[in-house]
Amino acid sequence: MSLGALTAGGLGNTRQPRSVGRVSLVHRGVLYPARLPTFHRLPAPERVASLVRWFWIPEWQIEPGRSSRQHLIAFPACNLVVEPGMVGLAGPSTRSSSRDLTGTGWAVGALLRPAAVPTFAEDPAAVRDRYRPMELPALYDRVFQAMNGSSDQATRHRRAVDAFADWLIETVPPPERDALLANAMAELIETNPDVLRVEDAAALLNVSARTLQRLARRYVGLPPLMMIRRRRLQEAAERLRTDPSMNLAAVAADLGYADHAHLANEFRSVLGLTLSTYRQQVSPTVT
């Protein structure tokens, strides 16, 4: 399995990843950050701020005979990924994902903002939970050369992001009004913990709920309600990881769930494990 198949939505804000309320975006979506290989999220250069939320670059060297399992609650978005041997588009994900990393490898991914998605997927729902190989030799060559042109990690990362960004500017048309509105929708849902229903986002953007449904179908590939639910699950996992003693009913209430059972059911349906099991895994001393 390729690394891009693992991301399927996010391993957004266009500046440095920042804290939103009590939850940091730096590791939101990564279920077990202590198990990560070398992993960096880099801000999108200003020239592609409307196209990319951030770039992410993992690199790993795993001892022979060993592996590192990575788990994600993916962001509800598409990723364009360059890795040795291929370029792929990871579609929006509806479930958690995992991959066992072995050997030596790297990837350079762009967490796409909605405005960039139609250039690579006319119907983003068609690549939901999929990793589609892309024939983009110019992008591959530029990023591959950047990642193999310097022994200094910071230098090769900067060059890879610049090469990726330059290619996007040459390839993706300037966003039109609907595309920018889709960006605003995704940004609002991702960053505003008060958005618990589609109607909340519609009111804040001064549009109808039907307009948001249309934008999400065209530019995201997931309905806006699923985007809201994904953010809440990411926040729940983050809170349990950073404060394992936190009361589960309090977490559910704070995130807008009707009760603890609703959060527990959604957590289990998406991740395949219970809240209590996850809390034990990230903090074995909690009972």
N, C-alpha and C positions, 0 to 999 in steps of 0.2 A: 504493500500500500504506500502511495506517495504521501509526503507530508501535507500537501495541499488537500488531500482527501480528508485528513484529520481536521483541518481548520474549518472548512465548510461554513464560514460565517464569522470567524474571528478568533484567532490565537493571541459615538465617534467624535467628536470634536476634531478640528483640523489643526489645533495647536498642540502643545505638549499635553500628554495625558494628564488629567487632573482629578482632584477629588470632587465628587458630586454628593452633597449631603454627607453621610458618614461612610460612603463607599468609594474607594479609589478605583479609577479606571485602569490603573497600571496592571493589575492582575485580575480584574473582573472577568469572569468567564473561564478562568483557569482554575480547575477544581483543586489541584495539588501543586501549588507553585514551588514548594520545596523540592519537587521532583523534576523541575525543568532543566533542560540543558542550558547552555549559555543563550540567553534570550534578551533581545532588545526591541523596544518599541521606539520608533523615531518619528518626530513630528513631520507632517507633510510640508514641503516647501510652499511658500505663499502662492507660487504660480499654479499649484495644483490643489489649493485648499478647497475648491468646490468639487473636486473629483475624488479625493482620498481623505479618509479620516486620519489614518496613520500608516506607516510602514512598519513591518515586523520582520526581524531577522533572527532565527535560531541557528545555532551552530552546535554540533556535538561530536564528541570523540568518546565512544563507549568501549570499554575494555572487551577484548574477545571473550565470547562466552557469556557476556552480560547484556542486559537490555534496560531501557528506561521507558516505562509506560507513562504516556501523557493522556490526560483527560480534559475535556472542555465542555462547558455549556456555551455553545457558539453564539456569537453575535448574530442577530437577524439581518444578515447582509451577505454580499458576495465578496470573495477575495480573488484577486488575480495573483498567481504565484509562479515565480521562477525558481526552479531547482535543477540540480545537475541532470541533464538529459531531456528536460521538457519544460513547457509552460502549461499551466492549467487554470481553469476557472472553477473555483469551489463555490457552488450555489448556496443559497440560504438554507440553514439547517433547522430541522424540526425536533432534533433530539441531541443528546450528548454523543460524543465520539471519543475514540481512543486509538492510540497507535503505540506499538512497541518500537522504540528507536534502537537501532543497532549500528555498529561500525562508526564510520565518519560521514558527516553530511552537513548540509546547510540548505536554507531556503530564504528567498526574499519575497515577501508578500505585501500586497497593498490591500488594506481593508477599504473597499470602494464605498464612496458615498453614492446614494441612489442616482444622482445625475450622470454618473459614469456608466451605469449598468447597461443601458440599452445598446451601447456600442459593442458589447460583448455577448449579450443575451437578449434577443428580441422579446422573448417570453421568459423572464427569470424564474417563474414557477416551474418551468420545464427542467431546470437544473437543480431544483430543490433536492437536498440531500445527495447530490451527485458531484463528481469531480470530472470536468470535461477537458480533455486535452485540447490545446489551442495551437494553431500553426502561426506563431508570431516570432519568426526567426530574428528579426531586427532587435526586438526586445530581449530575446534570449541572449544574443551575442553581446549586447551592451552590458547587461547585468552580469553575465558569466565572466566577462573580462574584468569587470570591476571587482568581483568577489575573489578573483584569482590574481590580482595585480599588485597586492601589497601584503606584507606580513603583519602590518599594523591593523588591528581590528577596527579601530575608530575610522581609519582612513578608508579601508575597503567598504565599510558600511556607508560612509558619507558618499563615496563615489557610486555605490550601487543605488542609493536613493536618488541621487542626482540623475543618473542614467535612466532610471525608471521614470522619474518625473518628466524629464525632457521628452521621452518617448510618448508619454501620455498626452502632453501638450500638443505634440505633432499629430496625434491619432484621434483624440476625442474632441468632437465639436464643442464650442462654447455652450454652456448650459442655457436652455431657454427658461421661460417663466415657470412652467410646470415642473421642470427638473429642479429648479431652485426651491420651489415649494415642497417638493418631495424631500429635499435635503433638510429643510426646516422641520418637516414632520418627523423625520428620523431623529434629528438632533433633540427635538423636544421630548419625544418618547424616551429616548435614551437617558436624558439628563434630568428630567423633572419628575421627582418622586410623587408629586401630587397628581400626575396623570395616571389614573387608574382605569379609565374607560375611554373608548374612542371618542365619545362626546366631549370629554374633557380636553383632548387634544384639538378637536375641531373648534371648540369655543375659543381656545387660546390663539389659534391661527386664523380665526374669523372666517372659517369655511364650513361647509356641511360635512357631516360624517360620511356621506356618500362620496364626496370629493376625495377624502382621505382613502376610502376603499379603492377608488379608481387609481390614485397615485401609487398606493402600495402594490397594486396588481401590476402596474406598468414598470415601476422602478425598483421594487424590492423583491417581489415574488412570494411574500407572506402577507396575510391580512394584518392590519394595524393592531388588532386585539392580540394576536400572537406575538407581535413585537413587544407589546406592553407586558405580557406574561413572561417573556424571556428575560426582560430587564428585572422583573421582580424575582425570578428564580436566581439570577446571577447575584442580586443583592442578598437574598436569603443565604446562599452559599458563602458569600463573603462575610456576612455577619457571624455565621456560625464558626467560620474559620478564625476570625480575628477576636471573637469573644465567645468561646465555646460554652461558657457558663450561662449565656443568655437564655432566658426562658423562651421556649418554642412558641407558646401562645402569644407572647409579647412580640416576637418577630413577625408572626402572621398578622397580628393586628396592625403593627406599624407599617407593613407593606400593603395594607388594604385588602387582605383576604377576609372572607366572612368569618372564618374561624381557623383554628389550628388544623382541623381535618382537611380543609380545602387546600391549604399549603402542602400538607403531607401527601395528599393524593397527587397533586400536580408534580411535586418533587419526585415521587416514585415513578410516575408515568413517563417522565422525560429522562430521568437519570438511571432508573432501574434499581434504586436503593432508597432506604428510608432516611428521614432527617436524622434520626438517632444514630443510624449506622454511619452516615457521613460524618457526624460530629465526633464519633468515636475514632474514625479513621484519621481525621486531621488533628485530633487532640486525645490520644489514648488515655490520658489521666482523668478525663471527664467521665463520670458515670451517670 
